[in-house]
Amino acid sequence: MTAKLHCFGESGNAYKAALALELSGYDWQPVFVDFFNGATRTEEFRKLNVMGEVPVLQEGAMTLSQSGAIMYHVVKRTGTFGGAPGEEEEVLRWILWDNHKMSSQAGMTRFLMNFLPADKRPAEVIAFMQGRLKAAYSALDGHLKGRDWLVGRGPTIADFSCCAYLYYPEPFGFNRKDWPHIDGWLDRIAALRGWKHPYDLMPGNPSERSQKS
């Protein structure tokens, strides 16, 4: 049975789940969620996910939300990208760090800088968020010095979680050239068989919305 991932291309959190599904060889297909026209706020979507967020994975009678939970489901089902025995807690540590210290900040900053009208972008808030992100990039870059992957000797869902927002082209204060160890790590992930950019892996991107407006 083909699993369905409710997602949209601009969502870095959805990209984490989509990337884990794609690279593991999971039988899945994306279902476009029209976030920018209010789809996640509808009664129909709230029945699917009371949290009102993407990603949401549907497979048979199972409905699962939150990118971390979906990635762990992929690990459980496929036996891939979970780390070697004994590394499970370290993988979880980096996923939790990413959710609290990087992705949440990057997602908000990118939204404020690119998806709000220019006259409504709060400069002080953006500057504050970019300062917090700089600290996160520094921690990530330092950890990657001298290693290929975040945990152990191969890619895991910790890498897929932490990398998700860093491939997007919209400016939010991240420049790969400033962080050489992150830069090399992103290249290694992109070289994995089956890797796709978020706008190629999931439906929906800013250029499509601009054409419709």
Helices and strands as residue ranges (DSSP letters): E 3-7, H 12-24, E 28-32, G 35-37, G 39-41, H 43-48, E 56-59, E 62-65, H 67-78, H 88-97, I 98-102, H 103-114, G 118-120, H 123-144, H 157-163, G 164-167, G 176-178, H 180-190, H 198-201, H 206-212
